[in-house]
Amino acid sequence: MNYTERYHLPQWEETDRIMRTDFNQMCVDMEAGLSKTASDAAAETASGVKSASDAASRAASAAVQAQKTADSALSKANAAFSSSNFPYVLGTYVGNGSTLTVSLGFTPRFVIVAHQITADYSGSSWPTGFAMAGMGVDAQGLTVGNGSFTVSLLHSGNRVIAPQINLNGTTYAYIAFR
């Protein structure tokens, strides 16, 4: 008698005597093989369910972490550009005709000061007091200091010279960058 290669099932030849014991053994072997296959399939299914459950759990955990990261980034962005934390400060001061220090609460990197007046002869307006200072460069009449900037009225003899950024009683606008 011959047997199949994979499952060792009997292959009777024409001259072989078919015996009940061979047939019964073949059925027992088939039953065992099918039971093992069913058991293996159930184990793989359970493992697959566990793997899928684990994968879903990992994905949910990653989603929670991603949401936390997004929330943190949004919070930082909102704080960076809130009205209390702009990268600059706008303000005004009234000139005193001499030297005036404007306190800011931070040392500015750069300051721009300007004002506009209306000329008597044309009715048009233009900036007559304009100065910039900062980042290691001071302008005439405008210096950046520790936590402040200082404006001075410049004279040449009896004449006030430009930039006119501290005339007595004149209101000036400034922008100071952090």
Residue pairs with C-beta under 8 A, 6 or more apart in sequence:
1 10
1 11
1 12
1 13
1 16
1 22
2 10
2 11
2 13
3 9
3 10
3 11
4 11
7 29
7 30
7 33
8 29
9 26
9 29
9 30
10 22
10 23
10 26
12 18
79 85
87 177
87 178
88 175
88 176
88 177
88 178
89 104
89 106
89 108
89 175
89 176
89 178
90 173
90 174
90 175
91 102
91 104
91 173
91 174
91 176
92 171
92 172
92 173
92 174
93 100
93 102
93 151
93 171
93 172
93 174
94 169
94 170
94 171
94 172
95 151
95 153
95 165
95 166
95 167
95 168
95 169
95 170
95 171
95 172
96 166
96 168
97 153
97 166
97 167
97 168
97 169
98 152
98 153
98 166
99 150
99 151
99 152
99 153
99 166
100 150
100 151
100 152
100 166
101 145
101 148
101 149
101 150
102 148
102 149
102 150
102 151
102 174
103 147
103 148
104 147
104 148
104 149
104 176
105 147
106 147
106 178
107 144
107 145
107 146
107 147
107 148
108 134
108 144
108 149
108 176
108 177
108 178
109 134
109 135
109 144
109 177
109 178
110 132
110 133
110 134
110 135
110 144
110 176
110 177
111 132
111 133
111 134
111 142
111 144
111 149
111 174
111 175
111 176
111 177
112 130
112 131
112 132
112 174
112 175
113 129
113 130
113 131
113 132
113 142
113 149
113 151
113 163
113 165
113 172
113 173
113 174
114 127
114 129
114 130
114 131
114 165
114 172
114 173
114 174
115 127
115 128
115 129
115 165
115 170
115 171
115 172
115 173
116 125
116 126
116 127
116 128
117 125
117 126
117 128
117 170
118 124
118 125
119 125
119 126
128 162
128 163
128 164
129 162
129 163
129 164
129 165
129 166
129 167
129 170
129 172
130 163
130 165
131 139
131 140
131 141
131 142
131 151
131 163
131 165
132 139
132 142
133 139
133 142
133 143
133 144
133 149
134 144
134 177
138 144
139 163
140 154
140 163
141 151
141 152
141 153
141 154
141 163
141 165
141 166
142 149
142 150
142 151
142 152
142 163
142 165
143 149
143 150
149 174
149 176
151 165
151 166
151 172
152 165
152 166
153 160
153 164
153 165
153 166
153 167
153 168
154 160
154 161
154 162
154 163
154 164
155 161
160 167
164 170
165 172
166 172
